[in-house]
Amino acid sequence: MKLQPLLLLICLYADVSGQQRSGTNKPVSVYLGAHTRVTPIYLEPVREGFQIGYPDKSEQPDYHLSGPGLLISEKKELSRKLVFSLHQVIRYDFLYQRMPMDLVLPPDFNYSIKRKWIFDLAAELSYRFPRRKSVLLLSLGAGLNGINTGFRETRRFYQSQTVYTEKETRKSFLFPSLSTGFGWQKKNLIADLKFGYCWNNPTYFASPFLYPELSVGYRLFNGK
């Protein structure tokens, strides 16, 4: 997968950080909170996992494409109505299960479970609707998810019980997304409900999908 979205996010982050240091624009506010992506809604028919009793990670992608994480957000007011945001979600998640290469499972068989630190990056533009004691937000954004999910998959093809060939493939769960949603903010507390769309599914299901995501954050400092 091409990494232009990631490069764009890095450039946007550098631009906001540079403006903050120069002191020529409004400062950046930093939020810390919790984020969770809900089980994807697939837009095309998908096959069920074919491993019974010993599910492989690539055959149950819902476990990877959804889950909770730590949210860090930087927000910059472009005007009274417009806010530009960068979001980073960090989680330590189950990536895959290493299956045995033998035709017969040994009686003392145990999984070798691989976990990694996984990162999601997103850039977002929000329109503010001020109310008497709070603010409503309507947002549009783009992101790159599943950074650092690279792994090598080895498959063994048996010609007989003792003769086989192996094929190794490099894979990852990296995927792009577009999102839109609503937010609510009161003083230092902010909550968001968003809906994302991925058109390049990196998993076994290979179907575009929608996904809801929820987040709650607290402003650590407002840059004043």
N, C-alpha and C positions, 0 to 999 in steps of 0.2 A: 504494500500500500504506500502511495506517495505521502510525503510528510509536509506538504505545503500548509495544511491547516495548523500544524504544530509550529512551523516557522512564523506564520502570521500571528499566532498567539504570543510567541516570544517577542516579536517586534512591537506588538501593542503594549506588552508589559514593559518593555524597555522605554517606550515613548512616555507612558504614564509615570514611570519611575524617574525619568529624566526631568519631566515637568515638575514633579514634586521637589526634586533637589534644587532646581533652578529658582523655585519660589515665585515664578511668574504666573502660576495658575493656582486654582483652589487645591487644597491639600487632599490627600487620599485617606479615607477611613478604612480601618481594618476590622473584620468580623471573624469570630471563631464560633463554630457550631457543629451540628450533626446533620448528616445527609443520608438518605436511603433511596435507592433505585428499586422500584417495584417490578415484579415479574413481567417480562416482555409480552406484548400482544402481537403475535405473528400475523402478517398480512397475506401469507400464502400457506397452503397445506404443508405440513411438516411430518416427517416420519418420527415415530416413537423410538426411543433408545432400544437397541437390540441386545444389550447385555442384560441378562436376567440374574439378579443376585449379586453381581459384581459390576456395578455401573462405572463406566469410564467417564472422566470429566468432559471430554469432547462430545459425548453422547447425551449429556444432561446439561446443556449450556445455560439453562435458567439459573443454576447455582452460581455461575460466574457473572452473567450479565446483570444480575441484581444483587443487592446487599447494602449494608450500612457502611459508613465511613466518616472520617473527620473532615470537616469543611473549613477552609480558609478562604476568605473573600476580601478583595480590595475594591473599594468603590470610590469613584471620582465624579463629582457633580460638574457636568459640562455646562449646565444652565440651571435655572430655577426648576425646569421641568424634566430635563434629560440627565440620566445617570449612566455612566459607563462602568462596568464591573468585570473583574477577572475572578474566576473561581478555581480552586484546586481542591480535589477530593482525594484523600489518602486512606487506603485500607490494606489490611494484611489478610489476604484472602486465599482460599483453597483454589489452586490452579489446575491440578490434574492428579490422577492416581496412576501409579506405575503398575501395569498388569504383568503377570508372569509370562514368560515366553514358552513355558512347557505346555505340552498338550494336556497333561493331567495335573491338576492343582495339588501341591503337596499338602499333607494333613495339617502342618503348622503354618499355613499360608497367612501372611499379613500384607496389607497394602503398604507401599512406599508413597506417602502423601507429600506432595510438593506445595508449599505455600510461598507467596512472594508479597513484597510491598508493591501495590498497584496504584497508579496515579491517573486521574482524569483531569483534563484542563478544559476550560470553557471561557469564552468572551461573550459579553451580553450588553445590550443597550436597553434601558428601561425608561418608560415615560411615567412621570409622577402625577398623581391626582390627590393634591392635598385636601385633607378634611380638617375638622375642628381640632381633634386631638390625635390624629393618626394620618398615615399616608397610604394610599393604594398605588400599586405599581403594575404596569403591563410591560412584559419583556419579550425580546427576541434575542436568540443567541445561537452560537455554533461551538462545537467542542470536538476534542479528540480524546477518546477513552481507551482504557486498557493499556496504558503505557507501562512497560516493563513486564509484559506477560509472555515474552518470547520463550519458547521451549523447543526441544527436538523430539519428534515422534519416531520411534523405531517399530517397524512391523516385520514380523518373521513369517515367511511363506514356506510351508513344509511341502517338499516333494515326497517325503516318506517320514517315518517316525524319527529317523536319524539324519536325513538330508534336508537342508533348508537354505534359503537365501534371505538376506535382510535388506530392507530399504529404510533409509533415514531421511526424514523431512523436517525442515525448520518451519515452525508455525508460531502464531501468536493470536491473542484475542483483541488486537487493536482494531478500533472501529470509529468512524466519524459520526457526527450527529448534528441535527438542527433541533432547536427547542423553542417553545413559547410557553408563557404561563402568567400567573398572577402572584402578586406579593402583597404583604401587609406589614407596615412598620409603625411602631409606637415607641418613641424615644430611642433607646438603644437596642430594642428587641425587633427582630425581623423574621418573618416566616414566608415561605414560598411553596407554591404548588405548580409544577411544570410538567409539560408533556413533550417528550423527545421523539425524534424519528431517525432511524438508522437505515440507510439504503444499501449498505455493504456489510452484511452479517458475516463475521469471521468464523462462525461455529459450524458444527455438523449440520444444523438445520438449514442454513443458507437461504433464509427468507428475510426480506425487509421486515422491520418490526417497529412498533410504537412502545413507549414505556412511560409510565408516570414516575415522578420523583418528588420527594418531600424534603424540605430542609428548614432548620431553625437555627438562627445565629444571634450572637450578642456582640455589640460594637465594643471592642477593646479600647480604642481611642479614635477620636474624630479628626485628628490632624490639626487641631487649632493651635 
